[in-house]
Each structure stands twice: as C-alpha cells, then as structure tokens.
Amino acid sequence: MDQTTLLDALTLLQQLDPPGIGARNLKECLLLQIENSDNAPKYAYEIIDESFVQFADRKWSAVAQHFGISLEEVQNVFDYVRTLSPAPGAVFGQDDIGYVYPDLLVEIDRKNQSVKLDVTKQSRPLVVFKKDYFDEFSQMPDAEVKKYLREKKADYLNIVRNIERRGATIERVGQAIVNHQAGFFLKDEHPLNPLLLRDVAHELHLHESTVSRAVNGKYLKCDFGVFELRHFFTKRVNNSKEDEELTADAVQSQIKALVDAENKAKPLSDSRLVEHLAQNGVKISRRTVAKYRDMMGIVSSSKRKRFGEKR
C-alpha cells in the first residue's frame, strides 16, 4: 500500500461511526476515539500515540517524566481511557440470549420461617410412548419387526426409569441443600453455611460423583433470583472463633470491605490483607487472599493505587 492509499484509508476511518471501527490495532482504535472526543483530557492523545506500551504497563513515572506532567494527570488519562471501547463495532452485534430453566422451585414463607421445595418439569421431562403404533405393528407376522418393537419398548422403559431416578436424585439433593442453607432463603443477608458435596453424599448415602452430576448445570429458583445448585456448596475457612463458622463467601465479603475502606493512595497488599483478616480471627494464606481477590475482580494493590487522593 503506497502512502497516498494509506492516507485515504486513514481519512475514511476517521469518518466512520462509531469512532474506532476498522482500526488495525488497539492503539489506533483508541487514538481514533480520542481524536473524536470532546472531553478527552490533555495529553491523552500524545500519551497513547508516543508511550502506549509504557502507559499500558503502568510505568507511569516514566510517562509523567517524558511529558513533564504529574502522576495525577496520568491517572486522569487512565481513567478516561477506561471509558473507551476496545471493540466499538460490538454495538452492532447481537449477543445470543441464554435462557436458564430451573429444575427446582423454592417457596419461602417468611411469616412462618419455612421453606418448601418443588420440582419442575425440567427435572422430569415427559417421554411419550406411541402405544397405538406399537399395537398396530405388533400384529405383523414378521419376526424381525416383533424383535425390533420389543427392543424399543425396553429402551423406552429404561429411559423412563433413568429419568425418574435422575429427578428423584435432584429432588433429594435439592432438599438437602434447602435444609442446610435455610438461612440463605430466610435471612436478608443470604448467608451460606459451609457445605461440601461429600457432606450431602454421606447424608443421602450416594456417591460423591452422583451428587456432583446432580448439581452440575442444574438451577434453583426462588423469589429473589435463580441460582446454580453449585452456588450452595462452599468450603469452611479456618477461623479462631469457635462459635462461628466462616465460608469462602464470608471471607470474600471481608476482603471487599477492607479494600473498600483502604487508603487509595496506599492500597493494602495481599500480605496486609492477610494480617487484617487474622486480626478478625480468619487465618488464610496470601495465595488464598489473591485467589479470592481475583474471583471478585479486584486488581492487585499496585493497580488499585490512586494518585492525588488521600482516601
């Protein structure tokens, strides 16, 4: 492509809407959006154009020194760039809509503090046996046809038994979940008690793999949402308070609260989070803190740091 053709292509890109469509890479996509923005902060275009890699790698001291600006100004550019789209053409796409059909329904009676479980047709789908066709072809003298009919009837009966067994297992597992996690449905904070697959398997005299298959991809619906059955299984966490059992969800809530309250200019490292949790009686490793933090979408302390802010 010669220089004239390239310039024509760039001119065409600048005229497309929304800005950034047709860009050859992420850098060019961002530059096109900045160029067409009325509220882009000062130096935004120059930083992306000249120091894109350093900026993306958060080497902001080098960026600030290069342009003779403060770290707070670089932070402002970063906050603005986060509002831009890496794929502006996605607005014209159409996402596939996924529908979840619950296998279990929970009716909550808060007045009497009771929870009732019901199964849906999803747990026990209807299988129809065409008896008229079966009777009609059974009158034929052909031995091969009779053999074929016997085999298909046996297949039908086997399918019905398996569906009934599957539905009964899902119902039993669901009832065990409701019994152990009644507080989740009855209390406003929706707490979860520690519960493992093997606990339910032992209680129902089933193999753990059977319980695992029963909850995999299965959903429960109540008046405040739809939840995958696996949501109700959570491990115990080491806790020095003997009268209190903590789950991973409870510890994640504590981590989030600590991060929300931290000094944004000096965010808490994972090691410091471990120390604060230990003061609350929660003993977990730094690696576990990092794992829980990632699960909640909380970035590391170096990426949470804010310049020019006391809190």
C-alpha positions in Angstrom: 0.0 0.0 0.0 1.5 3.3 -1.1 1.5 6.5 1.1 -1.5 8.1 -0.8 -3.6 5.0 -0.4 -2.7 4.8 3.3 -3.7 8.4 3.9 -7.0 7.8 2.1 -7.7 4.8 4.3 -7.0 6.7 7.5 -9.2 9.5 6.3 -12.0 7.0 5.7 -11.5 5.5 9.2 -11.9 9.0 10.8 -15.3 9.4 9.1 -16.7 6.0 10.3 -19.1 5.9 13.2 -18.7 5.0 16.0 -15.0 6.1 16.0 -12.5 3.3 16.1 -14.3 0.9 13.7 -11.8 -0.6 11.2 -8.7 0.3 13.2 -5.8 -2.0 12.6 -4.9 -2.4 16.3 -5.9 -1.4 19.8 -3.7 1.7 19.8 -5.1 3.0 16.6 -8.7 2.3 17.8 -8.1 4.3 21.0 -6.5 7.2 19.1 -9.5 7.4 16.7 -11.8 7.6 19.7 -9.7 10.2 21.5 -9.5 12.3 18.3 -13.3 12.4 18.0 -13.9 13.1 21.7 -14.7 16.5 23.1 -13.9 15.6 26.7 -10.5 13.9 26.3 -8.0 15.1 28.9 -4.9 16.9 28.0 -2.1 14.7 26.7 -4.4 11.7 26.2 -3.7 11.5 22.5 0.1 12.1 22.9 0.4 9.5 25.7 -1.3 6.8 23.7 0.5 7.8 20.5 4.0 8.0 21.9 4.1 6.0 25.1 1.3 3.4 24.7 3.3 0.4 25.9 4.7 2.2 29.0 1.2 3.5 29.8 -0.4 0.1 29.5 2.3 -1.5 31.7 1.6 1.2 34.3 5.1 2.7 34.1 3.6 6.0 34.8 6.6 7.6 36.4 8.4 7.3 33.1 5.3 8.6 31.2 5.0 11.6 33.6 8.6 12.4 33.2 8.6 12.2 29.5 5.7 14.7 29.1 6.6 16.8 32.1 3.2 16.2 33.9 2.2 14.8 37.3 1.2 11.3 38.1 -2.3 12.5 38.9 -2.6 13.8 35.3 -1.5 10.4 34.0 -4.1 8.8 36.3 -6.8 11.1 34.8 -5.8 9.9 31.3 -6.0 6.3 32.5 -9.5 6.8 34.0 -10.6 8.4 30.7 -9.1 5.6 28.5 -11.0 3.0 30.6 -14.2 4.6 29.3 -13.3 3.9 25.7 -14.2 0.7 23.8 -11.6 -1.7 22.6 -14.3 -3.0 20.2 -16.6 -0.2 19.1 -18.1 -2.3 16.4 -19.6 -4.6 19.1 -22.6 -2.2 19.4 -23.8 -3.6 16.1 -23.6 -7.2 17.2 -26.3 -9.3 18.7 -25.5 -11.5 21.6 -27.1 -14.9 21.9 -29.6 -14.9 24.7 -29.2 -17.8 27.1 -32.2 -19.0 29.0 -32.0 -20.8 32.3 -34.8 -23.2 33.1 -34.8 -24.0 36.8 -35.0 -27.6 37.9 -36.2 -26.7 41.4 -38.5 -24.1 42.9 -38.3 -22.8 46.4 -41.4 -21.2 48.1 -40.4 -19.0 51.0 -42.8 -18.4 53.9 -41.1 -15.7 55.9 -44.0 -15.3 58.3 -43.6 -18.9 59.5 -39.9 -19.1 58.7 -40.3 -22.1 56.4 -39.0 -23.1 53.0 -40.8 -25.6 50.7 -39.1 -27.3 47.7 -40.9 -28.3 44.5 -39.5 -29.9 41.3 -40.3 -28.6 37.8 -40.9 -30.4 34.6 -37.3 -29.7 33.7 -36.3 -32.4 36.3 -38.7 -35.0 35.0 -39.3 -34.4 31.3 -42.2 -36.2 29.7 -41.4 -39.1 27.4 -44.3 -40.3 25.2 -44.7 -43.9 24.2 -46.8 -44.3 21.0 -48.8 -47.3 22.1 -51.2 -47.2 19.1 -48.2 -47.6 16.7 -46.8 -50.3 18.9 -50.0 -52.3 19.0 -50.6 -51.9 15.3 -47.1 -53.1 14.2 -47.2 -55.9 16.9 -49.9 -57.6 14.7 -47.5 -58.1 11.9 -46.2 -61.6 11.5 -42.6 -60.5 10.7 -40.3 -61.8 13.5 -37.7 -59.1 12.9 -40.4 -56.4 13.4 -41.5 -58.0 16.7 -37.9 -58.2 17.9 -37.4 -54.5 17.0 -40.6 -53.5 18.8 -39.5 -55.4 22.0 -36.1 -53.7 21.9 -37.7 -50.2 21.5 -40.2 -50.8 24.3 -37.4 -51.9 26.6 -35.4 -48.8 25.6 -38.5 -46.6 26.5 -38.9 -48.3 29.9 -35.2 -47.9 30.6 -35.4 -44.1 29.7 -38.4 -43.6 32.0 -36.6 -45.4 34.9 -33.5 -43.3 34.4 -35.5 -40.0 34.2 -37.4 -40.9 37.4 -34.2 -41.9 39.1 -32.5 -38.7 38.0 -35.4 -36.5 39.0 -35.6 -38.2 42.4 -31.9 -37.6 43.0 -32.1 -33.9 42.0 -35.0 -33.5 44.4 -33.2 -35.3 47.3 -30.1 -33.2 46.8 -32.2 -30.0 46.5 -34.0 -30.8 49.7 -30.6 -31.5 51.5 -29.4 -28.1 50.2 -32.5 -26.3 51.4 -32.2 -28.0 54.8 -28.6 -26.9 55.3 -28.9 -23.5 53.7 -32.3 -22.4 55.1 -30.7 -19.1 56.3 -29.9 -18.2 52.7 -33.6 -18.1 51.8 -34.9 -16.7 55.1 -32.4 -14.0 56.0 -31.9 -10.7 54.2 -28.1 -11.0 54.0 -28.5 -14.5 52.4 -25.6 -16.2 54.4 -24.3 -19.6 53.3 -23.2 -22.3 55.7 -20.2 -24.4 54.9 -21.3 -27.4 52.8 -19.4 -29.9 50.7 -20.5 -32.4 48.1 -19.3 -35.2 50.3 -21.5 -34.0 53.2 -24.6 -34.3 51.1 -23.4 -37.6 49.6 -22.8 -39.1 53.0 -26.2 -37.8 54.3 -28.1 -39.3 51.3 -26.0 -42.5 51.0 -24.9 -41.6 47.5 -21.5 -41.5 45.8 -20.0 -38.0 45.7 -19.7 -38.2 41.9 -23.5 -38.8 41.8 -24.2 -35.7 43.8 -21.7 -33.8 41.6 -23.6 -34.8 38.4 -26.9 -34.0 40.0 -25.9 -30.4 40.7 -23.9 -29.7 37.6 -25.8 -27.3 35.3 -28.9 -27.5 37.5 -30.7 -24.4 38.8 -32.9 -23.4 41.7 -35.4 -20.5 41.5 -36.7 -18.5 44.5 -38.4 -15.2 44.8 -35.1 -13.2 44.7 -33.2 -14.9 41.9 -32.1 -18.1 40.1 -29.0 -19.9 41.4 -26.9 -22.8 40.2 -27.0 -25.6 42.7 -23.2 -25.5 43.0 -23.6 -22.0 44.4 -24.7 -23.5 47.7 -21.6 -25.6 48.2 -18.8 -23.7 49.9 -15.8 -24.7 51.9 -15.1 -23.9 55.6 -12.4 -21.4 56.3 -10.0 -21.6 59.3 -11.5 -19.4 62.0 -10.2 -18.8 65.6 -13.7 -18.0 66.8 -15.1 -21.4 67.7 -18.7 -20.3 67.9 -18.7 -19.0 64.3 -18.2 -20.9 61.0 -17.0 -18.9 58.1 -17.4 -19.8 54.4 -15.3 -18.6 51.4 -18.1 -16.2 50.5 -18.0 -14.6 54.0 -14.2 -14.2 53.8 -14.5 -12.6 50.3 -17.0 -10.1 51.8 -14.5 -9.2 54.5 -11.7 -8.7 51.9 -14.0 -6.5 49.8 -14.9 -4.4 52.9 -11.2 -4.0 53.7 -10.4 -2.9 50.1 -13.4 -0.5 50.0 -12.1 1.2 53.2 -8.4 1.3 52.3 -6.3 4.4 51.7 -6.5 4.7 47.9 -3.0 6.3 47.9 -1.6 3.3 49.8 -3.8 0.3 49.0 -3.5 -2.9 51.1 -1.2 -5.5 49.7 -2.3 -9.2 49.9 0.1 -9.7 52.8 -1.5 -6.7 54.7 -5.0 -8.2 53.9 -3.8 -11.5 55.5 -2.8 -9.5 58.6 -6.1 -7.7 58.9 -8.1 -10.9 58.4 -6.0 -12.6 61.1 -7.0 -9.8 63.5 -10.6 -10.8 62.7 -9.8 -14.4 63.5 -9.6 -15.6 59.9 -6.4 -17.5 59.1 -5.7 -17.9 55.4 -2.6 -17.7 53.2 -1.6 -14.8 51.0 -2.2 -17.1 48.0 -5.8 -17.7 49.1 -6.3 -14.0 49.5 -5.0 -13.4 46.0 -7.3 -16.2 44.7 -10.4 -14.7 46.4 -9.5 -11.2 45.2 -9.2 -12.4 41.6 -12.5 -14.2 41.9 -14.2 -10.9 42.9 -12.5 -9.0 40.1 -10.3 -6.9 42.5 -7.0 -6.0 40.9 -3.7 -6.1 42.8 -2.7 -3.2 45.1 -0.3 -1.7 42.6 -3.2 -1.4 40.1 -5.6 0.0 42.7 -3.3 2.8 43.7 -4.7 6.3 43.0 -2.5 9.4 42.7 -3.6 12.7 44.2 -6.1 11.0 46.6 -5.9 10.7 50.4 -8.7 8.1 50.6 
